[in-house]
Amino acid sequence: MSYYRRAKTTGASYFFTVVSYRRRDILCDTRVREALRKAIAEVRNKSPFTIDAWVLLPDHLHCIWTLPPNDADFSSRWGRIKRLVSMDCGNVYHRDEWMTTSKKKHRESMIWQRRFWEHQIRDEKDFNHHMDYIHYNPVKHGISRRVVDWPYSTFHRYVKNGIYPSNWGGNGIEFVDIGE
């Protein structure tokens, strides 16, 4: 069994990338979005965390979470979220021909890739850079022409709160890709 080294700083903020199985364009489907929203609420109720930023794209998502003081366990949170979504709508996306011995052994569905990627946010500059990266992602991937046009993002909350102008990431405003 592989051992993945993960950051374990309590109360820290983390940037995550979570990808659909075989990069299928399913994560923006109404059924998956609703299951994801419900799963996050359930997990946050038992194991609180703050969602600082989020973008949901058809085949992956990015987000920043801040964990409570004395808590560094984002892995079990992600495990429960992915499991709840898979239980809720996994049968809709199941494909018998994709079931491998390993997938059966690990009781995996056809919704998520097995792993996820995390990065511990180092400082305010790193936080802001990842926040911009998250919100610009739909434009980067050619899904949306302007950041404001993509509905599945916390960008709209930040515009409402005066953090970003509504034309950020478009109309000549430059963004530097962090390459993640």
PEWO-V620528 format. One record per residue. N is the residue number from 1. RES is the residue in one small letter. BURIAL is 1 if it has 24 or more other C-alpha atoms within 12 Angstrom, else 0. D_CENTER is the distance of its C-alpha to the mean C-alpha in Angstrom with 1 decimal. Layout:
BEGIN
N|RES|BURIAL|D_CENTER  N|RES|BURIAL|D_CENTER
END
This chain:
BEGIN
1|m|0|25.2  2|s|0|23.0  3|y|0|22.1  4|y|0|19.0  5|r|0|19.6  6|r|0|16.8  7|a|0|17.2  8|k|0|18.8  9|t|0|19.5  10|t|0|19.9  11|g|0|18.7  12|a|1|16.7  13|s|1|13.6  14|y|1|10.9  15|f|1|8.4  16|f|1|5.8  17|t|1|5.3  18|v|1|5.2  19|v|1|8.0  20|s|1|10.4  21|y|1|13.8  22|r|0|16.1  23|r|0|13.6  24|r|0|14.9  25|d|0|14.3  26|i|1|13.6  27|l|1|10.2  28|c|1|11.9  29|d|0|15.0  30|t|0|16.2  31|r|0|16.6  32|v|1|13.0  33|r|1|11.7  34|e|0|14.4  35|a|1|13.8  36|l|1|10.2  37|r|1|11.6  38|k|1|14.5  39|a|1|12.9  40|i|1|10.9  41|a|0|14.3  42|e|0|16.2  43|v|1|14.5  44|r|1|14.6  45|n|0|18.2  46|k|0|19.2  47|s|1|17.1  48|p|0|16.3  49|f|1|13.7  50|t|1|13.1  51|i|1|10.0  52|d|1|11.2  53|a|1|9.0  54|w|1|6.2  55|v|1|6.5  56|l|1|6.5  57|l|1|8.8  58|p|1|11.3  59|d|1|10.3  60|h|1|6.8  61|l|1|3.5  62|h|1|3.5  63|c|1|4.4  64|i|1|7.8  65|w|1|9.5  66|t|1|13.2  67|l|1|15.0  68|p|0|18.5  69|p|0|21.6  70|n|0|22.8  71|d|0|19.4  72|a|1|17.3  73|d|1|16.0  74|f|1|12.2  75|s|1|12.9  76|s|0|14.7  77|r|1|12.2  78|w|1|9.5  79|g|0|12.7  80|r|1|13.8  81|i|1|10.8  82|k|1|10.8  83|r|1|14.6  84|l|1|15.0  85|v|1|13.2  86|s|1|15.2  87|m|1|18.3  88|d|1|18.0  89|c|1|17.7  90|g|1|18.0  91|n|0|21.7  92|v|0|21.1  93|y|1|19.3  94|h|0|21.5  95|r|0|23.7  96|d|0|26.6  97|e|0|27.2  98|w|0|23.8  99|m|0|24.5  100|t|0|25.5  101|t|0|27.3  102|s|0|24.4  103|k|0|22.0  104|k|0|24.8  105|k|0|25.4  106|h|0|21.9  107|r|0|21.7  108|e|1|18.6  109|s|1|17.7  110|m|1|17.0  111|i|1|13.5  112|w|1|11.4  113|q|1|12.4  114|r|1|13.9  115|r|0|12.3  116|f|1|9.1  117|w|1|9.6  118|e|1|10.0  119|h|1|12.3  120|q|1|14.3  121|i|1|15.0  122|r|0|18.8  123|d|0|20.2  124|e|0|20.0  125|k|0|20.3  126|d|0|17.3  127|f|1|15.3  128|n|1|16.6  129|h|1|16.1  130|h|1|12.3  131|m|1|12.2  132|d|1|14.3  133|y|1|12.4  134|i|1|9.2  135|h|1|11.7  136|y|1|13.9  137|n|1|11.6  138|p|1|13.0  139|v|1|16.4  140|k|1|15.9  141|h|0|15.2  142|g|0|18.1  143|i|0|16.4  144|s|0|17.7  145|r|0|20.8  146|r|1|19.9  147|v|1|16.8  148|v|1|18.4  149|d|0|18.7  150|w|1|15.1  151|p|0|14.7  152|y|1|11.0  153|s|1|10.3  154|t|1|11.4  155|f|1|14.0  156|h|1|16.5  157|r|0|16.5  158|y|0|17.2  159|v|0|19.9  160|k|0|21.4  161|n|0|21.6  162|g|0|23.3  163|i|0|20.8  164|y|1|20.3  165|p|0|23.1  166|s|0|22.3  167|n|0|23.4  168|w|1|21.1  169|g|1|19.9  170|g|0|22.8  171|n|0|26.5  172|g|0|27.2  173|i|0|24.7  174|e|0|23.7  175|f|1|20.3  176|v|0|20.2  177|d|0|17.6  178|i|0|16.6  179|g|0|16.4  180|e|0|13.2
END
